[in-house]
Amino acid sequence: MKGFALLVGLWLTLSGYGQQQKDTLQQLSLFTKAPAAPKVDTVATKRKRFDRQAWLLNHNPRTATRRSALIPGLGQIYNRDYWKLPIVYGGLAIPISLFFYNNTWYNRTRTAFDIRVSNDTGRFGEIHPDLVNLSPTSLQFYRNSFRQGRDYSILWTLLVWGLNVVDATVFGHLKHFDVSDNLSLQVNPQYMLATNTPGLSLVITQKDKKAKPLKTVK
C-alpha cells in the first residue's frame, strides 16, 4: 500500500514538472517567434488598386440612382455591391408574393359575395369550394381583409423599392470618400474659456494633399 502511494506521488510530481517545462517552452517560443514579414505590393495588388482608381473616375452616383429606380438591384450592381442583391430581391419578393395572394382571394371572395347577395343560383358554380359554406357577412369581411392586405403589400413594395434607390444613391456617394491610410484622426483636449469647461476637438488631416496621377502597371 505504501509502495502504491509512493508511485502515485512520484507520478504527480513528474506530471507537474512536465507541465511546468511545457509552459516554459511555450513562453520562450513567444519571445523567439520570428517577426511577420512586411507586406509587399505584388503586381496583382497594384493592378487591383489601379483598376479601382480607374473605375472611380468613371463612377457616377446619379447613374446608380437612375438604374435602381428603373430596375431594383441594378444600382447595386453598378456600385459593385453584389452581396446586396439577395437582400434587395428578397425584400421585394415577400410583398409581391403577398400582393398576388391577397389579390387572388380578394377576387374570389368578391365574386362569391356578389353571387350570394344577388342570389344568382345560376352562378353558384363560380364560387370557390372553400367559400361555398360562408355567409354573405363572412364573405364581406374576408373580401375587405384581402383587399386591405393587397393595398398594404403595394405600399410595402414601393417602400422597399424606394429603400433600394436610397441605398444605391448613398453608397454611390460613399465610394468616392477617401478612407485610405492618407487620412488621420487626432483627438486633442481643449479648455473652453467661455464656459470654463474642458472639451475635446476632433481634427482630420490628410497626409498627402497632392493628388497623385494614375500609373499603369507594367
ChimeraX commands (.cxc) that place a marker at each C-alpha (Angstrom):
marker #1 position 0.00,0.00,0.00 radius 0.5
marker #1 position 2.86,2.34,0.84 radius 0.5
marker #1 position 4.55,1.43,-2.43 radius 0.5
marker #1 position 1.38,2.31,-4.36 radius 0.5
marker #1 position 1.14,5.67,-2.59 radius 0.5
marker #1 position 4.80,6.32,-3.40 radius 0.5
marker #1 position 4.25,5.58,-7.06 radius 0.5
marker #1 position 1.23,7.89,-7.18 radius 0.5
marker #1 position 3.19,10.70,-5.54 radius 0.5
marker #1 position 6.09,10.22,-7.97 radius 0.5
marker #1 position 3.72,10.27,-10.95 radius 0.5
marker #1 position 2.07,13.50,-9.79 radius 0.5
marker #1 position 5.48,15.10,-9.24 radius 0.5
marker #1 position 6.71,14.14,-12.70 radius 0.5
marker #1 position 3.43,15.31,-14.30 radius 0.5
marker #1 position 3.68,18.70,-12.60 radius 0.5
marker #1 position 7.32,19.04,-13.64 radius 0.5
marker #1 position 6.50,18.12,-17.23 radius 0.5
marker #1 position 3.64,20.65,-17.38 radius 0.5
marker #1 position 5.95,23.33,-15.97 radius 0.5
marker #1 position 8.55,22.55,-18.63 radius 0.5
marker #1 position 5.87,22.72,-21.34 radius 0.5
marker #1 position 4.68,26.13,-20.13 radius 0.5
marker #1 position 8.26,27.37,-20.05 radius 0.5
marker #1 position 8.85,26.25,-23.64 radius 0.5
marker #1 position 5.63,27.96,-24.78 radius 0.5
marker #1 position 6.69,31.24,-23.14 radius 0.5
marker #1 position 10.14,31.01,-24.76 radius 0.5
marker #1 position 8.53,30.39,-28.16 radius 0.5
marker #1 position 6.58,33.63,-27.83 radius 0.5
marker #1 position 9.79,35.61,-27.37 radius 0.5
marker #1 position 11.75,33.73,-30.03 radius 0.5
marker #1 position 8.96,33.80,-32.63 radius 0.5
marker #1 position 10.16,35.32,-35.87 radius 0.5
marker #1 position 8.51,38.64,-36.76 radius 0.5
marker #1 position 5.98,38.64,-39.54 radius 0.5
marker #1 position 7.34,39.55,-42.94 radius 0.5
marker #1 position 6.36,43.02,-44.14 radius 0.5
marker #1 position 3.62,43.22,-46.72 radius 0.5
marker #1 position 4.93,43.73,-50.23 radius 0.5
marker #1 position 2.76,45.11,-53.00 radius 0.5
marker #1 position 2.59,42.49,-55.70 radius 0.5
marker #1 position 1.73,43.07,-59.32 radius 0.5
marker #1 position -1.78,41.74,-58.70 radius 0.5
marker #1 position -2.28,44.14,-55.76 radius 0.5
marker #1 position -1.10,47.12,-57.81 radius 0.5
marker #1 position -3.30,46.08,-60.72 radius 0.5
marker #1 position -6.32,45.79,-58.40 radius 0.5
marker #1 position -5.64,49.24,-56.93 radius 0.5
marker #1 position -5.24,50.73,-60.41 radius 0.5
marker #1 position -8.48,49.14,-61.64 radius 0.5
marker #1 position -10.37,50.54,-58.68 radius 0.5
marker #1 position -8.99,54.04,-59.22 radius 0.5
marker #1 position -9.90,53.88,-62.91 radius 0.5
marker #1 position -13.39,52.64,-62.00 radius 0.5
marker #1 position -13.90,55.51,-59.52 radius 0.5
marker #1 position -13.01,58.06,-62.21 radius 0.5
marker #1 position -15.91,56.84,-64.36 radius 0.5
marker #1 position -18.30,56.14,-61.47 radius 0.5
marker #1 position -21.29,58.48,-61.13 radius 0.5
marker #1 position -23.68,58.19,-58.14 radius 0.5
marker #1 position -26.52,59.63,-60.24 radius 0.5
marker #1 position -26.22,56.71,-62.62 radius 0.5
marker #1 position -26.63,54.33,-59.69 radius 0.5
marker #1 position -29.75,56.23,-58.61 radius 0.5
marker #1 position -31.34,56.12,-62.05 radius 0.5
marker #1 position -30.58,52.45,-62.55 radius 0.5
marker #1 position -32.02,51.44,-59.18 radius 0.5
marker #1 position -35.14,53.49,-59.84 radius 0.5
marker #1 position -35.55,51.73,-63.19 radius 0.5
marker #1 position -34.70,48.17,-62.11 radius 0.5
marker #1 position -34.16,47.24,-58.44 radius 0.5
marker #1 position -30.65,45.99,-57.79 radius 0.5
marker #1 position -29.18,47.48,-60.95 radius 0.5
marker #1 position -27.70,50.39,-58.99 radius 0.5
marker #1 position -26.10,47.98,-56.52 radius 0.5
marker #1 position -24.51,46.13,-59.44 radius 0.5
marker #1 position -23.22,49.46,-60.75 radius 0.5
marker #1 position -21.73,50.19,-57.31 radius 0.5
marker #1 position -20.21,46.69,-57.22 radius 0.5
marker #1 position -22.19,45.84,-54.09 radius 0.5
marker #1 position -23.15,42.42,-55.37 radius 0.5
marker #1 position -23.77,40.99,-51.90 radius 0.5
marker #1 position -26.81,43.28,-51.54 radius 0.5
marker #1 position -28.70,41.69,-54.44 radius 0.5
marker #1 position -30.22,38.84,-52.34 radius 0.5
marker #1 position -31.38,41.45,-49.81 radius 0.5
marker #1 position -33.00,43.64,-52.48 radius 0.5
marker #1 position -34.78,40.85,-54.33 radius 0.5
marker #1 position -35.67,39.03,-51.13 radius 0.5
marker #1 position -37.20,42.21,-49.73 radius 0.5
marker #1 position -39.24,42.69,-52.90 radius 0.5
marker #1 position -40.28,39.05,-53.28 radius 0.5
marker #1 position -42.22,38.99,-49.99 radius 0.5
marker #1 position -44.64,41.91,-50.61 radius 0.5
marker #1 position -45.03,41.00,-54.30 radius 0.5
marker #1 position -46.00,37.41,-53.47 radius 0.5
marker #1 position -48.39,38.70,-50.81 radius 0.5
marker #1 position -49.94,41.01,-53.39 radius 0.5
marker #1 position -50.76,38.14,-55.75 radius 0.5
marker #1 position -52.08,36.00,-52.89 radius 0.5
marker #1 position -54.34,38.70,-51.49 radius 0.5
marker #1 position -55.49,39.85,-54.92 radius 0.5
marker #1 position -56.46,36.31,-55.91 radius 0.5
marker #1 position -58.53,35.73,-52.80 radius 0.5
marker #1 position -59.99,39.21,-52.97 radius 0.5
marker #1 position -61.40,38.45,-56.42 radius 0.5
marker #1 position -62.73,35.09,-55.21 radius 0.5
marker #1 position -64.45,36.49,-52.13 radius 0.5
marker #1 position -65.84,39.45,-54.08 radius 0.5
marker #1 position -67.32,37.15,-56.71 radius 0.5
marker #1 position -68.80,34.85,-54.06 radius 0.5
marker #1 position -70.23,37.80,-52.13 radius 0.5
marker #1 position -71.88,39.28,-55.22 radius 0.5
marker #1 position -73.43,35.92,-56.14 radius 0.5
marker #1 position -74.72,35.23,-52.63 radius 0.5
marker #1 position -76.16,38.74,-52.20 radius 0.5
marker #1 position -77.90,38.70,-55.60 radius 0.5
marker #1 position -78.93,35.06,-55.02 radius 0.5
marker #1 position -77.94,34.23,-58.58 radius 0.5
marker #1 position -78.38,30.44,-58.44 radius 0.5
marker #1 position -77.12,30.07,-62.00 radius 0.5
marker #1 position -73.66,31.30,-60.93 radius 0.5
marker #1 position -73.26,29.26,-57.77 radius 0.5
marker #1 position -70.78,27.08,-59.64 radius 0.5
marker #1 position -68.40,30.07,-59.89 radius 0.5
marker #1 position -67.97,30.21,-56.11 radius 0.5
marker #1 position -64.68,28.75,-54.89 radius 0.5
marker #1 position -65.16,25.43,-52.99 radius 0.5
marker #1 position -63.61,26.90,-49.84 radius 0.5
marker #1 position -66.19,29.73,-49.84 radius 0.5
marker #1 position -69.37,27.79,-50.55 radius 0.5
marker #1 position -70.46,27.42,-46.92 radius 0.5
marker #1 position -69.68,31.00,-45.85 radius 0.5
marker #1 position -72.43,33.51,-45.19 radius 0.5
marker #1 position -72.59,36.87,-47.04 radius 0.5
marker #1 position -71.42,38.63,-43.85 radius 0.5
marker #1 position -68.33,36.40,-43.63 radius 0.5
marker #1 position -67.64,36.83,-47.34 radius 0.5
marker #1 position -67.83,40.60,-46.96 radius 0.5
marker #1 position -65.41,40.51,-44.03 radius 0.5
marker #1 position -62.88,38.34,-45.88 radius 0.5
marker #1 position -63.25,40.43,-49.02 radius 0.5
marker #1 position -62.37,43.61,-47.13 radius 0.5
marker #1 position -59.47,41.90,-45.34 radius 0.5
marker #1 position -57.92,40.62,-48.54 radius 0.5
marker #1 position -58.37,44.00,-50.20 radius 0.5
marker #1 position -56.62,45.69,-47.28 radius 0.5
marker #1 position -53.79,43.15,-47.40 radius 0.5
marker #1 position -53.41,43.75,-51.13 radius 0.5
marker #1 position -53.18,47.51,-50.64 radius 0.5
marker #1 position -50.61,47.13,-47.86 radius 0.5
marker #1 position -48.50,44.83,-50.00 radius 0.5
marker #1 position -48.38,47.51,-52.70 radius 0.5
marker #1 position -47.19,50.07,-50.14 radius 0.5
marker #1 position -44.50,47.70,-48.85 radius 0.5
marker #1 position -43.32,47.04,-52.39 radius 0.5
marker #1 position -42.98,50.77,-53.06 radius 0.5
marker #1 position -41.19,51.24,-49.73 radius 0.5
marker #1 position -38.62,48.52,-50.42 radius 0.5
marker #1 position -38.16,49.85,-53.96 radius 0.5
marker #1 position -37.51,53.32,-52.52 radius 0.5
marker #1 position -35.02,51.98,-49.98 radius 0.5
marker #1 position -33.24,50.25,-52.82 radius 0.5
marker #1 position -32.86,53.61,-54.61 radius 0.5
marker #1 position -31.70,55.35,-51.42 radius 0.5
marker #1 position -29.11,52.64,-50.75 radius 0.5
marker #1 position -27.70,52.88,-54.27 radius 0.5
marker #1 position -27.51,56.68,-54.02 radius 0.5
marker #1 position -25.90,56.87,-50.57 radius 0.5
marker #1 position -23.33,54.14,-51.14 radius 0.5
marker #1 position -22.66,55.50,-54.61 radius 0.5
marker #1 position -21.51,58.75,-52.99 radius 0.5
marker #1 position -19.59,56.89,-50.26 radius 0.5
marker #1 position -17.49,55.17,-52.92 radius 0.5
marker #1 position -15.73,58.50,-53.50 radius 0.5
marker #1 position -14.85,59.14,-49.86 radius 0.5
marker #1 position -11.17,58.75,-49.09 radius 0.5
marker #1 position -10.72,56.11,-46.40 radius 0.5
marker #1 position -7.11,55.27,-47.21 radius 0.5
marker #1 position -4.04,55.49,-44.98 radius 0.5
marker #1 position -3.52,59.11,-46.05 radius 0.5
marker #1 position -6.18,60.15,-43.53 radius 0.5
marker #1 position -5.52,60.53,-39.82 radius 0.5
marker #1 position -7.79,61.41,-36.90 radius 0.5
marker #1 position -6.48,63.28,-33.87 radius 0.5
marker #1 position -8.33,63.85,-30.60 radius 0.5
marker #1 position -6.99,66.95,-28.83 radius 0.5
marker #1 position -8.09,68.05,-25.34 radius 0.5
marker #1 position -9.14,71.68,-25.04 radius 0.5
marker #1 position -10.32,74.05,-22.34 radius 0.5
marker #1 position -13.29,76.26,-23.21 radius 0.5
marker #1 position -12.59,79.69,-21.74 radius 0.5
marker #1 position -16.09,80.93,-22.50 radius 0.5
marker #1 position -17.79,78.27,-20.39 radius 0.5
marker #1 position -14.85,77.29,-18.14 radius 0.5
marker #1 position -15.30,73.63,-19.04 radius 0.5
marker #1 position -12.95,71.05,-20.57 radius 0.5
marker #1 position -13.66,69.63,-24.01 radius 0.5
marker #1 position -12.31,67.61,-26.92 radius 0.5
marker #1 position -11.62,68.52,-30.52 radius 0.5
marker #1 position -11.52,66.09,-33.45 radius 0.5
marker #1 position -9.09,67.00,-36.22 radius 0.5
marker #1 position -9.00,65.08,-39.51 radius 0.5
marker #1 position -5.85,65.70,-41.54 radius 0.5
marker #1 position -4.65,64.34,-44.84 radius 0.5
marker #1 position -1.02,63.38,-45.01 radius 0.5
marker #1 position -0.64,63.79,-48.75 radius 0.5
marker #1 position -2.78,66.61,-50.10 radius 0.5
marker #1 position -1.47,66.37,-53.64 radius 0.5
marker #1 position -3.44,64.14,-55.93 radius 0.5
marker #1 position -1.22,61.51,-57.48 radius 0.5
marker #1 position -1.80,60.63,-61.14 radius 0.5
marker #1 position -2.70,57.12,-62.05 radius 0.5
marker #1 position 0.21,54.95,-63.07 radius 0.5
marker #1 position -0.02,51.98,-65.30 radius 0.5
marker #1 position 1.32,48.67,-64.10 radius 0.5
marker #1 position 3.73,47.05,-66.46 radius 0.5
marker link #1:1,2 radius 0.2
marker link #1:2,3 radius 0.2
marker link #1:3,4 radius 0.2
marker link #1:4,5 radius 0.2
marker link #1:5,6 radius 0.2
marker link #1:6,7 radius 0.2
marker link #1:7,8 radius 0.2
marker link #1:8,9 radius 0.2
marker link #1:9,10 radius 0.2
marker link #1:10,11 radius 0.2
marker link #1:11,12 radius 0.2
marker link #1:12,13 radius 0.2
marker link #1:13,14 radius 0.2
marker link #1:14,15 radius 0.2
marker link #1:15,16 radius 0.2
marker link #1:16,17 radius 0.2
marker link #1:17,18 radius 0.2
marker link #1:18,19 radius 0.2
marker link #1:19,20 radius 0.2
marker link #1:20,21 radius 0.2
marker link #1:21,22 radius 0.2
marker link #1:22,23 radius 0.2
marker link #1:23,24 radius 0.2
marker link #1:24,25 radius 0.2
marker link #1:25,26 radius 0.2
marker link #1:26,27 radius 0.2
marker link #1:27,28 radius 0.2
marker link #1:28,29 radius 0.2
marker link #1:29,30 radius 0.2
marker link #1:30,31 radius 0.2
marker link #1:31,32 radius 0.2
marker link #1:32,33 radius 0.2
marker link #1:33,34 radius 0.2
marker link #1:34,35 radius 0.2
marker link #1:35,36 radius 0.2
marker link #1:36,37 radius 0.2
marker link #1:37,38 radius 0.2
marker link #1:38,39 radius 0.2
marker link #1:39,40 radius 0.2
marker link #1:40,41 radius 0.2
marker link #1:41,42 radius 0.2
marker link #1:42,43 radius 0.2
marker link #1:43,44 radius 0.2
marker link #1:44,45 radius 0.2
marker link #1:45,46 radius 0.2
marker link #1:46,47 radius 0.2
marker link #1:47,48 radius 0.2
marker link #1:48,49 radius 0.2
marker link #1:49,50 radius 0.2
marker link #1:50,51 radius 0.2
marker link #1:51,52 radius 0.2
marker link #1:52,53 radius 0.2
marker link #1:53,54 radius 0.2
marker link #1:54,55 radius 0.2
marker link #1:55,56 radius 0.2
marker link #1:56,57 radius 0.2
marker link #1:57,58 radius 0.2
marker link #1:58,59 radius 0.2
marker link #1:59,60 radius 0.2
marker link #1:60,61 radius 0.2
marker link #1:61,62 radius 0.2
marker link #1:62,63 radius 0.2
marker link #1:63,64 radius 0.2
marker link #1:64,65 radius 0.2
marker link #1:65,66 radius 0.2
marker link #1:66,67 radius 0.2
marker link #1:67,68 radius 0.2
marker link #1:68,69 radius 0.2
marker link #1:69,70 radius 0.2
marker link #1:70,71 radius 0.2
marker link #1:71,72 radius 0.2
marker link #1:72,73 radius 0.2
marker link #1:73,74 radius 0.2
marker link #1:74,75 radius 0.2
marker link #1:75,76 radius 0.2
marker link #1:76,77 radius 0.2
marker link #1:77,78 radius 0.2
marker link #1:78,79 radius 0.2
marker link #1:79,80 radius 0.2
marker link #1:80,81 radius 0.2
marker link #1:81,82 radius 0.2
marker link #1:82,83 radius 0.2
marker link #1:83,84 radius 0.2
marker link #1:84,85 radius 0.2
marker link #1:85,86 radius 0.2
marker link #1:86,87 radius 0.2
marker link #1:87,88 radius 0.2
marker link #1:88,89 radius 0.2
marker link #1:89,90 radius 0.2
marker link #1:90,91 radius 0.2
marker link #1:91,92 radius 0.2
marker link #1:92,93 radius 0.2
marker link #1:93,94 radius 0.2
marker link #1:94,95 radius 0.2
marker link #1:95,96 radius 0.2
marker link #1:96,97 radius 0.2
marker link #1:97,98 radius 0.2
marker link #1:98,99 radius 0.2
marker link #1:99,100 radius 0.2
marker link #1:100,101 radius 0.2
marker link #1:101,102 radius 0.2
marker link #1:102,103 radius 0.2
marker link #1:103,104 radius 0.2
marker link #1:104,105 radius 0.2
marker link #1:105,106 radius 0.2
marker link #1:106,107 radius 0.2
marker link #1:107,108 radius 0.2
marker link #1:108,109 radius 0.2
marker link #1:109,110 radius 0.2
marker link #1:110,111 radius 0.2
marker link #1:111,112 radius 0.2
marker link #1:112,113 radius 0.2
marker link #1:113,114 radius 0.2
marker link #1:114,115 radius 0.2
marker link #1:115,116 radius 0.2
marker link #1:116,117 radius 0.2
marker link #1:117,118 radius 0.2
marker link #1:118,119 radius 0.2
marker link #1:119,120 radius 0.2
marker link #1:120,121 radius 0.2
marker link #1:121,122 radius 0.2
marker link #1:122,123 radius 0.2
marker link #1:123,124 radius 0.2
marker link #1:124,125 radius 0.2
marker link #1:125,126 radius 0.2
marker link #1:126,127 radius 0.2
marker link #1:127,128 radius 0.2
marker link #1:128,129 radius 0.2
marker link #1:129,130 radius 0.2
marker link #1:130,131 radius 0.2
marker link #1:131,132 radius 0.2
marker link #1:132,133 radius 0.2
marker link #1:133,134 radius 0.2
marker link #1:134,135 radius 0.2
marker link #1:135,136 radius 0.2
marker link #1:136,137 radius 0.2
marker link #1:137,138 radius 0.2
marker link #1:138,139 radius 0.2
marker link #1:139,140 radius 0.2
marker link #1:140,141 radius 0.2
marker link #1:141,142 radius 0.2
marker link #1:142,143 radius 0.2
marker link #1:143,144 radius 0.2
marker link #1:144,145 radius 0.2
marker link #1:145,146 radius 0.2
marker link #1:146,147 radius 0.2
marker link #1:147,148 radius 0.2
marker link #1:148,149 radius 0.2
marker link #1:149,150 radius 0.2
marker link #1:150,151 radius 0.2
marker link #1:151,152 radius 0.2
marker link #1:152,153 radius 0.2
marker link #1:153,154 radius 0.2
marker link #1:154,155 radius 0.2
marker link #1:155,156 radius 0.2
marker link #1:156,157 radius 0.2
marker link #1:157,158 radius 0.2
marker link #1:158,159 radius 0.2
marker link #1:159,160 radius 0.2
marker link #1:160,161 radius 0.2
marker link #1:161,162 radius 0.2
marker link #1:162,163 radius 0.2
marker link #1:163,164 radius 0.2
marker link #1:164,165 radius 0.2
marker link #1:165,166 radius 0.2
marker link #1:166,167 radius 0.2
marker link #1:167,168 radius 0.2
marker link #1:168,169 radius 0.2
marker link #1:169,170 radius 0.2
marker link #1:170,171 radius 0.2
marker link #1:171,172 radius 0.2
marker link #1:172,173 radius 0.2
marker link #1:173,174 radius 0.2
marker link #1:174,175 radius 0.2
marker link #1:175,176 radius 0.2
marker link #1:176,177 radius 0.2
marker link #1:177,178 radius 0.2
marker link #1:178,179 radius 0.2
marker link #1:179,180 radius 0.2
marker link #1:180,181 radius 0.2
marker link #1:181,182 radius 0.2
marker link #1:182,183 radius 0.2
marker link #1:183,184 radius 0.2
marker link #1:184,185 radius 0.2
marker link #1:185,186 radius 0.2
marker link #1:186,187 radius 0.2
marker link #1:187,188 radius 0.2
marker link #1:188,189 radius 0.2
marker link #1:189,190 radius 0.2
marker link #1:190,191 radius 0.2
marker link #1:191,192 radius 0.2
marker link #1:192,193 radius 0.2
marker link #1:193,194 radius 0.2
marker link #1:194,195 radius 0.2
marker link #1:195,196 radius 0.2
marker link #1:196,197 radius 0.2
marker link #1:197,198 radius 0.2
marker link #1:198,199 radius 0.2
marker link #1:199,200 radius 0.2
marker link #1:200,201 radius 0.2
marker link #1:201,202 radius 0.2
marker link #1:202,203 radius 0.2
marker link #1:203,204 radius 0.2
marker link #1:204,205 radius 0.2
marker link #1:205,206 radius 0.2
marker link #1:206,207 radius 0.2
marker link #1:207,208 radius 0.2
marker link #1:208,209 radius 0.2
marker link #1:209,210 radius 0.2
marker link #1:210,211 radius 0.2
marker link #1:211,212 radius 0.2
marker link #1:212,213 radius 0.2
marker link #1:213,214 radius 0.2
marker link #1:214,215 radius 0.2
marker link #1:215,216 radius 0.2
marker link #1:216,217 radius 0.2
marker link #1:217,218 radius 0.2
view
